Amino acid sequence: MEDILRPIYQERASQPNTIGVLIIEKKQKVFPTTDTFEAVLMIIVKEAEQPVFIKHYAYRDKKASMYTVTEAQLQEWLLLGSNRKIFDWLYNGKVMFDRNEYIANMRHELREFPFYGRKIKIGIEFSRLIRRYIDGKAFFDQLQYLDAYNHVVHSLHHLARLAVIENGFHPEVTVWQQVKQIEPEIYKLYEELVCSSETLEKRLELLFLASEFLIRSRTQIGSAHLLDVLHKKDHWSFNEMMEHKELIPYSVDLGILVEYLIEQKLIETVLMETKGQGLFHRYYRVTEKLS
């Protein structure tokens, strides 16, 4: 497909807005990296009206997909892990055009995985883990075992991704293969959940106990980024946290993470009077012993 797509990417490479072009060809018949297409052409641009623009092409019995992606969108995917295929594309795609070594530098940064970038990703993954664990536990307590199971599977997946990031790697599409090598204990938990002959209730009960220990043991590293940000002020309203540029990626999971850290005595509440009798504004700060 490379020869067929050449006129398209050569035209794009000649435009000053284009900073990189990659081709990713399908390696295995059923592997999901290219979404069943024979090839994906990825055009990275400085800016565009749409952060992602996708076109599909057909040539005889083959098909290809072209992604035009802004630099900002690419950085968001890498930070949030919301498009896991992107790591494979950047690692393994064939570079057809690379303005000022943009792709080469990005590949180097991905391999190095700077500690600060890791810290943010750990925080985001930990907040998602807490959300799934708490929601799953609530369903379990209501005897809604299938809904609880769904949340536990997701929480284990976030725990697995967290373990991979902790060890200095980016979670890939085949995250469980990574975890099997890096954190076999988490892999075993996942196996027990999906393969055990015990009743679903018993499996969930055991998983919640084991997960609680693993989550608690990661609370310090999982909350480090958030606590670092909160250290910058004496106290915060929740809206101030939501609007802080470093905390925006936590999105809807920020609230439940803050409440969890209050339970763990890492964050404390500060009450301030309002005009209403007995009604207080609720603010948050890092627990004094941690300050």
C-alpha positions, 0 to 999 in steps of 0.5 A: 500500500505504500506505493499507492499512498505515496502521492497522498503523503508527498502532497501533505509533506510539502505543506508547511503545516505538516510536521510528520508522516507515518505509515503503519501496515497491518502485520497480522490478519486479525491484529487490531492495530490498524482496525482491519485496514491494510494500512494507516497513513498518519499525518501529524500537523501543527494545527487544524480546524478539526483535531482529528480528520479521518479519510478512508481509501479503497484500492482493488481489494484493499483498504487504507485509512488516513488520520490527520492529527494535530500536535495538541491532539497527539499529546492529549492521547499520549497523556490520557492513554485514550487512544492506545493504538497510538503508541504502536503507531509511533513506535513501529510506523514507518517514517515517511517525512519528519520535519526537524526530527519531530517524530524521532524526538518523540520516539526518544521521549517515549522510550525515556518516559520522563519521570514528570510525565509518568507522575501525571499518568500514574495520577490519572490512572489511579483516579480511574482505578479508585472510581471503578473500585468504589463503584464496583464495591457499591454494586457488590454491596447491593448484590448486583454481582454482574455490574460489580464484575464489570467494574472489577474487570475495569479496575484490574485493567487500570491497576495493570496499566498503573503497574506498567507505568510505575515500572517506566513503560507505556501501557500497550494494546497488549497490556496483560502480556506486559503485566504478566512479566512485570507484576505477575501478582496482578495478572494472577488476580485477573486470571482468578476473576475470569477463570475460577470455578468459584461462584461469582459472589465468592470471586468478587469477595476475594478480589475486593479484599486483594484489590484493597491491599494493592490499591492502598499500597499504591496510594502514596505514588498514585496521589503524588501528582495531585498532592504536589499541585495542592501544596501550591496553595493553603486551601482550594475550592473544588472548582479551583481544582477542576479548573487548574490546568494540571488537574483538568485531565483527571476530569470526572474522577477528581471528586472521588479521588479527593474523597478517597484521599480524605479517608486516607488522611492525605487531604483534609477539609477546611470549613468556612462560614457562609451567610447561611446559619450552620452552612459552611463552604468546604475547602481542601488542603494537604493534611498538615503532617504532610505539608 
